[in-house]
Structures are given as C-alpha cells and as structure tokens.
C-alpha cells in the first residue's frame, strides 16, 4: 500500500489546506499519515499553555481519527520550531516510519515562521529518506523508493511580502469537503482563539471560503486545494508526479503555471 504523509506546523493546519487531498488519496487505497510539529500551546486566551497543549493534542488525535490517518505527536511548542539537527532527526524518523511516497507540507513562503520552518524540516527529512548514514531519532531504517514533496498554498494565497502565489496543480476536494470540515471542527478550542487573534469570525467559515477561493482559481472545481511540486532532484530517480497519477481527473495541472516555469 503506498503512503502519504502530511507534515505541518500546528493542530488544524492540515485540515485547512491538506485534509481533502489526504482523504482522496485514502479513497484510492493509500495509507495516510498525519503530523503536527508544534503542540499548539500558544493557541488560547482562555487556558494556560499546558492545558492548551493537552487540549489541542486530543483534538488533533480526534481529527486524525476522522480522516482515518495515523497520528504522530508534536515535537516542540509553538514558535520554538527551528531548523535544527535535533528536530530534523525526529521528523526524519516519522518520514521513514511512514515509508511515504508523497510528503505534503506548508508553502516555503507563508505568513509565519513555524509554517516555513515546518516546510524546511519536511523537505530535508524527505531528502534523508534514503540516506542510511544520517541517523533519525528514534532510529528508523532508510528506504529507497521515490518520494515527491508537495507544498500547500500559503495562508491568504500570498507570500509574506504580499505577492500572490500560484498553484501548480489543483485537487478537487468537493466530494470530501464535508468530511474535511468535520475534521477541522474537531479542533473546537480554535474557534474562540482565531476569532480573537486573527479575526477569522468562524474558522469553519474561513476554511470554506479559502477552499472556494482555490476552487475558483482552478476554474474547474467548486472546492479545491492547491499544490506546488518540489523539484525531484535528490528525492526520486526521475521527475514524477504521484499525486496526479493517483487522483487522475481530480488533480488538474495548471497549464499557465507550467508555462510560467519555463519562462
């Protein structure tokens, strides 16, 4: 059974931008895996940090259960995520344990540092999948089949300097949107936090609007998630697109993006 691994920063990040793609892969017979690198301890103005982390851990487990994904616990607290050898070895262990052929992660350019560090760690950990001389923590055997890394769209669909980001391919999440929304709703502690801290009104409505916006950009789908495929060098023996191969007509390649890459 092929497997896909989502590596994101905080509890609920996967549900906002990647859960639909995971659900579609699962429907195609893939084993799916779910990891938030940060505990989410900063995400409350009602609970202290310790209670918030405990609450968000349980919510993350419930969301992974709704998605039918294998859950991996966080490895650090919010805003303590950095590109360090210690954290890289921990992420590499999860990549090797999952035996992932697809790694989904944040955009390299996003509105906050945790997202960008999560992206860097995911990319390097995926690169390490077939390098046995680079140890993981805990130790896990390297594996040698190809890996493809895909980057999600950033929050707001823009980089930190406000430049619009284009998707290279769009995944049609319309038929799994209700289940994706149910998984996001499992993060119930986030409603008040996001209302207060980021003016998101209802996080469920915000996710719906983001999903519809990406669907409009695709010009084909009602709800969609957008992805950019990482360069294959060092990850696979040849250029490959297993997401497109697995999802077929539910994965639309952006012709404009491909032309832009060649310019």
N, C-alpha and C positions, 0 to 999 in steps of 0.2 A: 504494500500500500504506500503510495507516495505521500509525503507530508509537507505541510506549510506551517511556518512559524511566524507569528506577529510579535515584534519586539517594539514596544512603545514606552513612553515615559511614565504616565500616571494612570491610575484607575479611571476609566471612562474614555481615554484617548482612543483605544481600539474601536469602541462602539461608535464613536463619532465618524471615523474615516476609513475603517478597515473591516468591520464585522460582516458587512454584506458580502464582501469578496471571500472571506473565510467560509461563510455559510454556503455560497455557491460551490466552492471547492469541495466542501464536505458532501454536498449533493452529488458530486461527480466521483465520490469514493475516496477522497483524500482524507488523511488523518490531519487534524488541525491542532495547533498549539498556541498558547496564549501567555505572554509575559509582560507585566508592567515593571519597569526597573525601579520606580520610586514608590514609596509607601503611601503617598498622598497625605502625609501627616499635616501639611500646611493648609489643607482644603476645608477649613471650617472657621467660623467666628462664633460657634456655639459650644464646641467641645475643645478640650485641650489637645495637644499634639499626640499624646499617647492614645487617648481614646479615639481620636480621629483616625489614626493609622489602623487601629484594631477594627473599627467600623468599616473602613474602606477595603481592608483585606477581605472581610466577609462578603462585602458587596462584589468585589472582583471575582471571588470564587463562585458566587451565585451567577454572575454574568457569564463566566466561562461555562458553567453547567448548562445554562440556557442555550449557548452556542454549540454545546457538545464538544468543547475543546479541553485539552489537557492544560492544567493551570500550573504556572511556576511562580513562586513567591518573589516579592521585590528584594532588591539587594542594597538599597540605600534610602535615605529620606529625601524629601523634596529639596531642590536647589543644592544638594550635596552630590549630585551626579556630575562626574567629571570623567575625562578620558585618562584613565589610569591603568597601569598593568594589572592591578588587583581586581578592578571591576571588569576589565576586558576578559580576564581568565574565567570569571564567573559567567559572563554572557556566553563565552565560547563553550563552556560546559553544557549549557542549555541547547545551543545550536547542535552540538554533537549528539546529545541525548535525543533530540527530536529527529535527527537524520534528515533535516529539511532539504527539499529541493527548491522551495520558494521561501524567501525571507521577506516579510513585509515590515516596513518601518516608516518613521517620520520623514518628512522632507528635510534635506540638508540645510535648507533655509526656512526658518519658522520664527514665530513671534517670541519664543522664549528659549532660554539656554538649555533647559532639561530636554526639550524636544530635539535640539540639534546635537547634544551630546549622546542622546539615545540613538540617533541616526548613525553617528560615527562609530559607536560601540557595536551596533548591529552589523555595520559593513565590515569592520575589522574582524569581528567574531565569525562572520560568514566566510571571510577570506581564510581564516585559520582552520576551516573545517577539515582540510586535507593535509595539514602540516603536523605530523605526529611529534616533531621535536619541540613544538610550542605547547607547553602543558596547560591544561584547563584546571579549574578549581570548582568542584572536585574533579579528579582525573576522569576523563572520558576518552574512549578511543576515537581517533580521527576516522573520517570516512571519505570516500574518493569519488562519489558521483557528482555530477554538475549541480551547482547552486546558482539561482538567479535572485537578485535583490531588486525589490521594487520600492520606490519612495511614494508615500501618500501626498496628497495635496496639503499645503500648509493652511493653518487657520486663517480665514479671511481671503484665501486663494492668492495671497501676496507674500513676498519676502519681507524681512524686517525693514527694508528701505522703501516699502510700498509698491515695488514693482510687481506686476501681475505675473503669476506662474501658470504656464500652460501644462496641461496633461498630455502625456504621450499616448495613453490609452484609457478608455473608459469602460468600466464594468457595470453592466445593467443589474442594479440591485433591487429593482422594482418588486419582483416577486418574493423577495426575502426581507423587504423593508419592515414589515410588521414584527418579524422576529428580531431583527436588529434593534428596533425601537424598544422591544420588551427587554432585551439585554441591557440597553442603556438605562432603562427605568429601574433596573436592579441597583444602580448607583444612586439611591434615593437621597443620600446625605448631600448630594451635589446641587440639588435644586436651590436651596437657600444660599449656599456658598456662591454659586455662579450668578444668581440674581444680585447679590450684594457686591461681589468683587468685580464682575465683568459686565454687568448689565445685560445678561443674556435672557432676561424675562423667564421663560421656561426652557431648561436645557433640552427638553424633548422637542419643543417647537424649533429651537435653534438648529438642532440636528436635522429636522425635517427640511428646514429652509436651505441649509447647506447642501443636503442631498439633492434637493430640487434644483438648486443653482448649478451644481455639477452636471445634473441631467440635462439642463438647458444648454450648457456648453458642449455637451456631446452631440446635440442636435438630433438625437435619436431616442434617448431613453427618458422616462419620467424621473426616476431616481437613479443616481449613479455615484460611483466612487472613481476618482481619477488617480492614475499612477504614472510614474516615470521610471523606466527601467535603467538600472545601473549598468555601466559598461561591463561586459562579460570578462574582460581580461583578469586572470588570477582566480576567477570563480568557476569557470567552465571551460571545457576544451574548445568550444566554438560558440559563436553567438547563438543564443537560444531564447525562446520566449514561452516557457511552460505555462504561464497564465493564459495566454491566447490559445495554446494547444489544448488546455484543459477545458476552457469555457466556451470556445468556439464563437458563435454569433452573439453571445452575451459579453464578449470582450471586443470592443471596437478600437482599432488602431487609428490614431489621428493622422490623417494624410498631411495636413498642414504642419503638424509638429515634425513629422519625418522630413518634410521639405525644408523646414527651418533648420533642422540639424545639419543638413547638407550645405546650407548657405555659408 
